[in-house]
Amino acid sequence: MKMSVRFWKYHALGNDYIVVRSEDAGEMLAPPAVRRLCDRHRGVGADGVLVWTHDPAASGFRLRILNPDGSEAEKSGNGLRILARHLWNQRLVSRHPFAVATAGGVVECQVEDQGGAISVEMGRVSFRSEDVPVVGPSRDVLDEPMVIAGRALRFSAVSIGNPHCVVRCATISATEARILGPLIERDARFPQRTNVQFVRVRDRWNIEIEIWERGAGYTLSSGSSSCAAAAVAHRLGWCDDAVRVHMPGGVLSIEIAGTGHVRMRGPAEAIFEGVLSWQWTVPDA
């Protein structure tokens, strides 16, 4: 059976996604098809697939985030900004805030500067071990010891609708993120695996991060990772409540309210659109 599907490709600070309507997706949602679609040699190539639909019950939209390995993510800050920019480009939203439901909770998006920036109210962060989750007694998981591949590290864990492990380092690099990231992602402390951020604090208003994403691997940027790292930096007193997060792909602005709610602001850009057509009976790689 062959199938034609219209799709759009966007990036948010180098983190790229394929965007499709749920009504058009069909077999595209099957993990083998997602893996092939995200393959940069045999498919379109992307860090994931965003599948959206109108959600009249919530007076907004609903979003599924599919990782390039075929698994599903609860929430993606970059994915939400991309969806918002896509809906703006399609003239489905205006400059007024609108709701998007994800598996990690409902967020509020707003397109600003005529599409030049998107703000997202990402929700409230939690450091509680049962919320992330992290094994062990119920506690706030902050500045705890960890030994990975012989390296003594200190980490904090946080949920913003999806799990994160934030590791502070004197220096950070893509090489170490690629080496230590997959080991931490699958560490036994994290029963649902975890996203990983390696953080270097520049000053009270700026941090740098390198990112290893659960189900996606090394990425140039991540919205939820930026929120998680900024929330930990604020909670531990490293930074103020307004933080610029510097990543290889660019910079996001993060604000942390006294209630623990986090607001993210940054760009998203269209790359191209097309029609995908192939034999959808694909081998499971």
Secondary structure, DSSP 8 states (H G I E B T S, - for coil): -EEEEEEEEEEETTEEEEEEEHHHHGGGGSHHHHHHHH-TTTSS--S-EEEEEEEGGGTEEEEEEE-TTS-EES--HHHHHHHHHHHHHTTS--SS-EEEEETTEEEEEEEEGGGTEEEEEEEE-B-BTTTTT-SSSS-B--SEEEEETTEEEEEEEEESSSEEEEEE-SS--HHHHHHHHHHHHT-TT-TT--EEEEEEEEETTEEEEEEEETTTEEES--HHHHHHHHHHHHHTTSS-SEEEEEETTEEEEEEE-TTSEEEEEE--EEEEEEEEEEE------
